[in-house]
Amino acid sequence: DARLEYCHGRITLEEAKMLHREGDLATSSKKYASAAQMFQRTIDTVERQSDHQDLKPIVYLSKAWQMLTRAEAEASSELYLNASQLFEEAKKHSLNDRARLLVLGHSRFCKALAAGTKFEDTRETAAYSTAKKHLEAAESYYLKADFESTSEYAKATSILFDAYMYMHKAETEVDPTKKTQYYH
């Protein structure tokens, strides 16, 4: 029964990933939550402690991805911060250094998205600075974990936030000659 539940959890997890890539964030979030529940039920039915340790990271990761996709769907800085905390929990249960570095990168990326969402809403430069700081940390962790393409994604997100800042500066500038500097 535990193996069957685990297999159903893996299938559900893969479905959640596909839905996320396709942009169906609400359904993806539900699938991640369902996968986490299946993995937790598996933990509850197995007896060996080593099985518990092997399954805990995947439970926390599923919960973290569930929260992240929900945050994306709702554009919620609070939910991004919750996802960051869940990635931190996953880090505590990670089985190797590479996995710990990867989830640290995800945690910092979520913190950046939380600050970036706040910046989009308020145009506060402190939120922009916080987002940039967390994106730099995420990029560094991804590189240390040898996830170069994920690092490039963090870098691209940083450039996007730069563009938001330039647009904000251009929109609030009253001097027309200075205003054009932001567009060139």
BELZIWO-V644417 format. One record per backbone hydrogen bond with DSSP energy under -1.0 kcal/mol. CO is the residue of the C=O (numbers start at 0). NH is the residue of the N-H. Records with the same first field share a line. If there is no record, write none. Layout:
# BELZIWO-V644417
CO: NH  NH
This chain:
# BELZIWO-V644417
0: 4
1: 5
2: 6
3: 7
4: 8
5: 9
6: 10
7: 11
8: 12
9: 13
10: 14
11: 15
12: 16
13: 17
14: 18
15: 19
16: 20
17: 21
18: 23
19: 22
22: 24
23: 27
24: 28
25: 29
26: 30
27: 31
28: 32
29: 33
30: 34
31: 35
32: 36
33: 37
34: 38
35: 39
36: 40
37: 41
38: 42
39: 43
40: 44
41: 45
47: 51
48: 52
49: 53
50: 54
51: 55
54: 58
55: 59
56: 60
57: 61
58: 62
59: 63
60: 64
61: 65
62: 66
63: 67
64: 68
65: 69
66: 70
67: 71
68: 72
69: 73
70: 74  75
75: 79
76: 80
77: 81
78: 82
79: 83
80: 84
81: 85
82: 86
83: 87
84: 88
85: 89
86: 90
87: 91
90: 93
95: 99
96: 100
97: 101
98: 102
99: 103
100: 104
101: 105
102: 106
103: 107
104: 108
105: 109
106: 110
107: 111
108: 112
109: 113
110: 114
111: 115
112: 116
113: 117
114: 118
115: 119
116: 120
117: 121
118: 122
123: 127
124: 128
125: 129
126: 130
127: 131
128: 132
129: 133
130: 134
131: 135
132: 136
133: 137
134: 138
135: 139
136: 140
137: 141
138: 142
139: 143
140: 144
141: 146
142: 145
146: 150
147: 151
148: 152
149: 153
150: 154
151: 155
152: 156
153: 157
154: 158
155: 159
156: 160
157: 161
158: 162
159: 163
160: 164
161: 165
162: 166
163: 167
164: 168
165: 169
166: 170
167: 171
168: 172
174: 178
175: 179
